Amino acid sequence: MNVTEVVKPRATFQIVCCIDDREESFRRHIEEIDPRCETFGIAGFYGIAMYYRGVTDAHFRPLCPVSIKPQHFVTEEPVYSMARLSERQAATRRQIGRVTHRAHLGSRSFVGGLLTGLLGSVAAVPLVARILFPRTSAKIRKRLGNIVRPTATQLRIERLAETPGDQNGELGYSVDEMADIVEGGLRALGLANTELISSLVLICGHGSGSVNNPHESAYNCGACSGGRGGPNARAFSQMANDHRVRRMLADRDLSITEDTHFVGGYHNTCDDSVTWFDLDLLPIRQREEFENAQAVIDEARARSAQERCRRFASASKEITPAEALAHVEGRSEDLSQARPEYNH
């Protein structure tokens, strides 16, 4: 009897999340909306043990399990074409910091105390707005903050020196090390076969953002030492898209087809927002594919927010998915919510 081999069709897209339990409902909703896609779980540092410094950060912080001491350093920096603008923005941030610090010290003096009393009513306006309209005031603060924050950034991921360190040239990983990381991640996910890898693979780190949660770090990624795993997902995607890494993987019997593209992202499990990185590098042929996947994910995060709102006394039992998403966004910015997430 002839047995015809059944070839499984490629998934519409694949999304990889952390094994954190808060991602389980998120993945479930994605699979319910699009049964042809696939979701996976893996430790959210994605095998990238590093000290990371964001573009507006002053210091490096570890993003890996606490049992690992990183040897590699990675920085986020503005794209080269925006370097001059970024320098001016950095100077502005430093100036704002100096003025704020001086105002804080001055408020402790006699004259400063008098001025603080006179201007206190003015300072109360944004405070009241933050209490009564947390979601709206958060959007305003974000727009103002973007004025002094670089909008186009990249990761310094490739190391030029032979040994890693925290100085220029020593930052990042060698191509061999990148290939080892990507191979380890794909084999752990069961994606070592070319036919199993979709043309669009989304790597999603996670964390939690709120304004008044004393346990905030506990709500971030445990695999990232209580940090946020977006940089790890972004770094893994950048490594997996590198053509030199793919050539090395092909020599190890792990081929990634040319039409496959990895996109890094970050899922905020408190307000259920999802941010994507380096979309300017997304090939034109895959933009429609990504937009379709993004539509599925947007609906999934709204449904996830609705599911979470069943546990909130502040939410109506008849709340719609769109209303639920707005509700959790407001909770994350509400000063009265010391535990805004409550998602375990």
Legacy VTK file of the C-alpha trace (Angstrom):
# vtk DataFile Version 3.0
C-alpha trace
ASCII
DATASET POLYDATA
POINTS 344 float
0.000 0.000 0.000
1.338 3.404 -0.938
1.393 5.846 1.909
1.233 9.480 0.874
3.162 11.773 3.145
1.048 14.667 4.399
2.979 17.935 4.357
1.879 20.335 7.055
1.221 23.832 5.628
3.328 26.684 6.979
1.753 28.696 9.747
0.416 32.140 8.848
2.850 33.448 11.450
4.598 32.236 14.580
4.936 34.144 17.823
7.331 33.176 20.601
6.581 34.404 24.127
8.065 33.879 27.560
6.895 30.861 29.572
5.510 33.287 32.172
1.944 32.272 33.079
0.578 35.702 32.087
1.465 34.960 28.478
-0.636 31.793 28.435
-3.989 33.582 28.067
-2.459 35.954 25.520
-1.264 32.994 23.419
-4.586 31.205 23.804
-6.530 34.163 22.441
-4.134 34.476 19.484
-4.633 30.824 18.583
-8.418 31.131 18.937
-8.542 34.083 16.537
-6.182 32.545 13.974
-6.002 28.733 14.297
-3.496 28.649 11.424
-0.824 30.483 13.408
1.459 28.929 16.040
2.549 30.169 19.452
5.538 28.977 21.486
6.921 29.463 24.967
10.544 29.695 26.068
12.507 31.405 28.851
12.081 35.099 28.085
15.755 36.055 27.986
16.003 33.978 24.776
19.399 32.584 25.666
20.951 36.072 25.586
22.694 36.734 28.895
23.764 40.374 28.744
24.237 43.623 30.544
21.980 46.084 28.728
21.868 49.885 28.642
18.981 51.624 26.889
19.401 54.829 24.927
18.251 56.981 27.866
19.703 54.780 30.639
22.667 55.863 32.734
23.887 52.389 33.681
23.947 48.795 32.475
21.615 46.253 34.075
21.602 42.460 33.750
18.906 40.852 31.594
19.230 37.139 32.311
18.480 34.666 35.126
20.053 35.613 38.459
22.111 32.406 38.406
24.042 33.684 35.359
26.702 36.393 35.441
26.735 38.016 31.976
29.992 38.484 30.106
28.539 40.533 27.251
27.367 44.144 27.081
24.771 45.499 24.638
23.688 49.101 24.193
20.789 50.771 22.448
21.829 53.819 20.463
20.250 56.177 17.935
20.625 55.243 14.290
23.697 56.854 12.775
21.712 59.282 10.619
20.089 60.679 13.804
23.303 60.950 15.845
23.486 64.771 15.855
19.826 65.152 16.837
20.272 62.550 19.554
23.212 64.500 21.014
21.028 67.601 21.274
18.235 65.562 22.866
20.675 64.064 25.372
21.939 67.555 26.244
18.347 68.678 26.782
17.647 65.710 29.058
20.737 66.522 31.114
19.692 70.166 31.392
16.190 69.214 32.511
17.738 66.894 35.093
19.984 69.657 36.446
17.112 72.130 36.688
14.887 69.579 38.413
17.654 68.681 40.883
18.339 72.347 41.673
14.638 72.999 42.167
14.446 70.056 44.540
17.383 71.327 46.599
16.100 74.906 46.465
12.719 73.899 47.853
14.486 73.064 51.141
15.653 76.626 51.665
13.550 79.378 53.295
12.914 81.285 50.053
12.400 78.105 48.103
9.898 76.940 50.682
7.900 80.144 50.260
7.892 79.750 46.468
6.861 76.124 46.828
3.889 77.188 48.930
2.881 79.873 46.440
3.247 77.629 43.394
1.820 74.547 45.045
-1.640 75.216 43.667
-0.214 75.260 40.130
1.597 71.969 40.705
-1.657 70.460 41.906
-3.227 70.805 38.454
-1.254 67.974 36.763
-1.606 65.874 39.926
-5.398 66.184 39.897
-5.449 65.473 36.143
-3.361 62.369 36.738
-5.863 61.145 39.331
-9.056 61.987 37.451
-7.847 61.266 33.894
-4.887 58.865 34.225
-5.036 57.481 30.676
-5.287 60.889 28.996
-2.590 62.494 31.132
-0.291 59.522 30.437
-0.672 60.064 26.683
0.202 63.750 27.086
3.293 62.934 29.174
4.401 60.371 26.608
4.129 62.848 23.751
6.092 65.449 25.691
8.708 62.852 26.610
9.193 61.885 22.969
10.501 65.388 22.295
13.751 64.571 24.119
13.875 60.833 23.372
15.325 59.378 20.140
12.594 57.779 18.055
14.863 55.708 15.772
17.321 53.454 17.602
19.336 50.309 17.023
21.197 47.752 19.131
24.987 47.599 19.139
24.970 43.836 18.799
28.097 42.910 16.794
31.404 42.891 18.654
34.546 44.103 16.898
37.088 43.177 19.572
38.072 39.609 20.305
36.916 39.645 23.925
33.706 41.173 25.331
33.641 44.218 27.584
31.799 47.458 28.287
33.942 49.738 26.118
33.397 50.770 22.504
34.435 47.912 20.224
33.991 45.363 23.015
30.188 45.630 23.035
28.049 42.831 21.657
28.655 39.305 20.388
30.808 37.673 17.760
29.049 36.105 14.769
29.927 32.628 16.090
28.299 33.451 19.424
25.203 34.791 17.659
24.890 31.568 15.675
25.150 29.501 18.881
22.382 31.556 20.517
20.008 31.353 17.552
20.652 27.638 17.075
20.011 26.931 20.740
16.780 28.898 20.707
15.374 27.346 17.531
16.256 23.799 18.562
14.673 24.359 22.000
11.503 25.536 20.244
11.470 22.490 17.952
12.048 24.674 14.886
15.243 23.044 13.663
13.493 21.928 10.455
13.265 24.517 7.674
9.759 23.394 6.740
8.526 24.168 10.262
9.598 27.830 10.291
7.027 30.352 9.113
7.960 33.260 6.867
7.149 35.627 9.758
8.424 34.837 13.252
7.611 37.249 16.072
9.873 37.122 19.143
8.103 38.820 22.040
9.638 39.755 25.364
7.478 40.946 28.245
7.378 43.163 31.296
5.013 45.357 33.267
4.689 49.137 33.491
2.799 51.108 36.151
3.159 54.283 38.214
2.360 53.119 41.744
3.229 49.442 42.149
5.742 48.767 44.950
6.238 45.245 43.572
6.756 46.315 39.936
9.988 44.384 39.395
8.222 41.207 40.504
5.789 41.699 37.639
8.529 41.955 35.032
10.322 39.008 33.422
11.740 36.548 35.943
14.117 35.152 33.295
15.534 38.699 32.959
16.249 39.206 36.688
13.094 41.270 37.108
13.879 43.374 34.034
11.901 43.772 30.842
12.618 41.265 28.089
12.053 43.486 25.060
15.804 44.037 24.424
16.442 40.275 24.514
13.691 39.615 21.957
15.001 42.439 19.785
18.566 41.127 19.977
17.537 37.547 19.145
15.603 38.743 16.087
18.524 40.831 14.893
20.858 37.854 15.243
18.460 35.494 13.451
18.111 37.917 10.528
21.882 38.198 10.025
22.844 36.456 6.764
26.223 35.393 8.212
24.476 33.683 11.112
22.176 31.886 8.686
25.123 30.620 6.644
26.683 29.165 9.784
23.386 27.550 10.773
23.049 26.004 7.322
26.415 24.305 7.890
24.909 22.861 11.076
21.885 21.410 9.218
19.605 24.198 10.386
18.576 26.232 7.362
16.380 29.330 7.540
14.824 30.180 4.188
15.438 33.589 2.661
11.769 34.548 2.929
11.752 34.170 6.730
12.033 37.365 8.778
12.175 37.728 12.564
10.614 40.714 14.335
11.299 41.517 17.985
8.611 42.905 20.242
7.624 43.731 23.805
4.341 42.842 25.541
3.391 45.005 28.516
1.266 42.633 30.583
-0.125 45.480 32.698
-1.757 47.590 29.969
-1.717 44.802 27.334
0.137 46.940 24.797
2.575 45.439 22.289
5.520 47.355 20.836
7.480 46.161 17.780
11.113 46.959 17.021
13.022 47.637 13.801
9.987 47.590 11.507
11.949 49.727 9.038
13.958 46.555 8.306
10.849 44.511 7.502
10.938 43.475 3.816
8.217 45.032 1.675
6.956 41.606 0.633
6.089 40.823 4.249
4.420 44.049 5.317
0.924 42.818 4.544
1.710 39.560 6.332
2.877 41.482 9.395
-0.162 43.773 9.352
-2.462 40.734 9.297
-0.586 39.242 12.247
-0.723 42.565 14.055
-4.504 42.717 13.595
-4.817 39.263 15.172
-2.584 40.282 18.086
-4.481 43.555 18.630
-7.744 41.643 18.927
-6.095 39.073 21.205
-4.783 41.682 23.620
-8.248 43.284 23.802
-9.786 39.896 24.590
-7.065 39.250 27.142
-7.842 42.589 28.788
-11.542 41.662 28.884
-10.707 38.357 30.558
-8.586 40.129 33.160
-11.312 42.705 33.853
-13.549 39.954 35.239
-11.318 40.045 38.335
-11.352 43.834 38.715
-13.930 45.438 40.993
-13.340 48.635 39.014
-14.635 47.094 35.758
-18.172 46.326 34.694
-19.079 42.683 34.091
-20.560 43.673 30.705
-17.419 45.453 29.518
-16.516 45.034 25.835
-12.987 44.076 24.671
-12.267 47.635 23.456
-13.515 49.125 26.728
-11.500 46.578 28.691
-8.319 47.528 26.869
-8.911 51.207 27.677
-9.662 50.224 31.287
-6.394 48.346 31.852
-4.478 51.187 30.181
-6.030 53.573 32.697
-5.320 51.261 35.652
-1.611 51.134 34.790
-1.441 54.943 35.067
-3.751 55.313 38.071
-2.002 56.453 41.255
-4.689 54.797 43.368
-3.910 51.340 41.935
-1.050 49.833 43.928
-1.626 46.465 42.212
-2.889 47.456 38.770
-2.087 44.210 37.012
-3.468 41.397 39.155
-3.049 38.939 36.337
-1.753 35.727 37.891
LINES 1 345
344 0 1 2 3 4 5 6 7 8 9 10 11 12 13 14 15 16 17 18 19 20 21 22 23 24 25 26 27 28 29 30 31 32 33 34 35 36 37 38 39 40 41 42 43 44 45 46 47 48 49 50 51 52 53 54 55 56 57 58 59 60 61 62 63 64 65 66 67 68 69 70 71 72 73 74 75 76 77 78 79 80 81 82 83 84 85 86 87 88 89 90 91 92 93 94 95 96 97 98 99 100 101 102 103 104 105 106 107 108 109 110 111 112 113 114 115 116 117 118 119 120 121 122 123 124 125 126 127 128 129 130 131 132 133 134 135 136 137 138 139 140 141 142 143 144 145 146 147 148 149 150 151 152 153 154 155 156 157 158 159 160 161 162 163 164 165 166 167 168 169 170 171 172 173 174 175 176 177 178 179 180 181 182 183 184 185 186 187 188 189 190 191 192 193 194 195 196 197 198 199 200 201 202 203 204 205 206 207 208 209 210 211 212 213 214 215 216 217 218 219 220 221 222 223 224 225 226 227 228 229 230 231 232 233 234 235 236 237 238 239 240 241 242 243 244 245 246 247 248 249 250 251 252 253 254 255 256 257 258 259 260 261 262 263 264 265 266 267 268 269 270 271 272 273 274 275 276 277 278 279 280 281 282 283 284 285 286 287 288 289 290 291 292 293 294 295 296 297 298 299 300 301 302 303 304 305 306 307 308 309 310 311 312 313 314 315 316 317 318 319 320 321 322 323 324 325 326 327 328 329 330 331 332 333 334 335 336 337 338 339 340 341 342 343
